[in-house]
Amino acid sequence: MSTRAVQELRQIPFGVLIGQPMKAAIEAQALAAKTTIEFIEKVGFVPADTDQDMLFVDESKDADAGEVRNVTFKYTKKDENGTDKEVSLTVPILTIVPIPYIRIDEMTIDFTAKLNDSIEHTTKTGFKLDNTVTAKFKAWWSPVSVEARTSMSYERQAASASRYTREYTMNIHVRAVQDELPAGLSRVLDILETIIKEKPTTP
């Protein structure tokens, strides 16, 4: 590798090229966690005030999620006597919808630098020979004079040109997956499943 190419590589800000994508991935992970919190808040609980963020009313205190939001189904089933009976089933919404919990599983940064430094030499040579013969006479009794002339030339041209090209390519691959729910959230969902209950719609 030429000295020029080494100097060129030293000028590339690898810290920025690698650090900025990693910072963006961390910020994306934080945004995904915030999206999960907002989903649980908006879908899973009944707000006391629709214009108020119930989980972060006061950042210096514990969050108060409020009441669990349920969904009630009504359907007909046969009782122990074989008679059709209308019943209702109350289920917390969080137990029947998938909770988005996205995690960045892998990030790959591919950086390619292509540097070409070349020198071209061009040489042109030429050889030229010119012969000229001239005869002169005045009368038939006069001697004939002959004149001969020869010329030769040699030409050589040399030129050199330097060409330097550079090409940079950067590819970033990010792989995100639906991660397993945290232990605390899984425990909450288990508790919510225990309150699922069926009851008759009429006495």
N, C-alpha and C positions, 0 to 999 in steps of 0.2 A: 504494500500500500504506500502510495506516495506521501510525502510530507504535507502536501496541500490537502490531500484527503483526510489525513489525521487531524489537521487543524480545523477542517470543516466539521468533523465529527465532534470535536471538543466544543464547538460553538452551539451544538444542538442542546436545548434546555430539557434534558431527560427528566429532571425533577418535576417540571411543569407537565410534560407529556404523560408521565405516569401518575403524578399526584392528582391532577385535576380529574381524570376519570374515576379514580378511587374516591375522591371527595364527592363527586356526583353520585356514585353508587351508595355511599353512606347517607347522603341526603335523601336519595330515593328510598332507602330502607326506613329512614325516619318518617318520610311521608306515608309509606305503606302502613307503618304502625299507627300513625295518626288516623289514617283512613279506617283502620280496624276499630279504633276507639269510637270514631264518629258513627260507624255502622251500628255498633252495639248500643250506643246512646240513642240514636234516632229510631232504630228498629225494635230494640229489645225492651225499651222502657217508655213509660208514659210521662211526658214532661209536665211539671206543674205550671210552667209558663212557656208558651210556645216561642217567645222571643228571647229566651234565656238559655244559655248553655249550662245545663244542670250539672254536668260533671266538673266544670271549672268556673263556678260562680265566684269562689274565693280561692285563689291559688295557695293561700296560707293555711287552708283547712282541708280536711278530708272531703272527698267528693261524695255527694249524695245523689245516687242514681234515681231514687224515687221508686215508683211501683213498676212491677214487671208487666209488660204488655202481653196479653193473651189473645188467642184466637179461639172462638167457640164454634164447634161443628154440631149440627143437629141432624139426626138420622133415625131411622126406625129399625128396631131389632126385636126379636121374640124374647119374651121373658121365660121364666121357669115353667109357666103354664102353657107355653106355646102361643101366647097372645102377642100381637104386634104392639109394640110400645115405643113411643118417641122419647129418645134420650138426647142429651147434649154432652159433648166432650170439650173440656177446656184445656188448651195446650199452650204453654209459653212459646212465643214465636221463635225465640232463639234456639229452641230445641228442634225445629223443623226446617230451618233455613241454613245453608252453608255460610259460615262466618269467614270472610276474606282474611287470610293471614298469610301474606306473601313474604317470602324471604329470598334474598339474592343468594343463590347457591354457588355460583361460579362467575368469575369475571376474567377474561383473557384479553391482554393487550398485545397486539402484534405490530411491531414497528420495523419497517424496512427502509434502509438508506442505500441508494444506488449511486455511486460516484464513479464517473469515468473521466480519466485524464489522459489525453493522447496528443502526440506530436506527429505531424505529417511533414515529410521532406519531399520536395519535388525538384527534379533536376532535368533540364532540357539542354541537349547538345546538338550542334549543327555544323556541317562541313560543306563548303561550297568551292568548286573549282571552275574557273572560266578561262577558256582558251580562245584567242582571237588571232587569225592569220589574215593578212592583207597583202595583196600583190598589186604593184603599180608599174606601168610602162607608158612611154610617150609616143614612140614610133617603133616601126618594125626593126630598125637597126640599133635602137637604144637598148641598153641592158634593162633587165627587169629587176625592180626592187621589191623585195619581199620583207614584210614587217610582221613579226609574230609577237603576241602579247599574252601573257599568262598571269592570271590572278587567282589567289587562293585565300579563303577566309575560314576562320574557325570561331564558332560562337557557343558559349556555355552559359546557361541561366540556372541558378539554384534559388529555391524559395522554401521556406519552412513556415508552418502554421500550427498553433497550439489550440486545442479544443478541450473544453472542460464542461461537463454536463453533470447535473445532480437531480435526483428524483427521490421524493420521500412519500411513503405510503404508511398509513396508520389505520388499523382495523381494531375495533373494540367489540367483543362478544360478551353479552350479559345473559345469564341464565337464571331465571326466577322460578321458584316452585311454591306450591301451596304447602306450607310447613305444618307440622303438628301443633295443635293448640297448646298454649302454656298450661302447666299443671293447675294453676289457680282457676283459669277459665274452664278447663275440663271439669274441675270439681263443682263449679257453679252450675254447669249444664247438668251434671249428675243430680244435683239438688233440685233443679227445675223439673227434671223428669219425674221426680217423686211426687210432685204436686199435680201431675196430670190426673184428672179425675173425671169419671163419668157419672152423670146423675139424670134422673128423669126430668123431662120438661114440665110434666104435670104431676100433682100430688097423687 
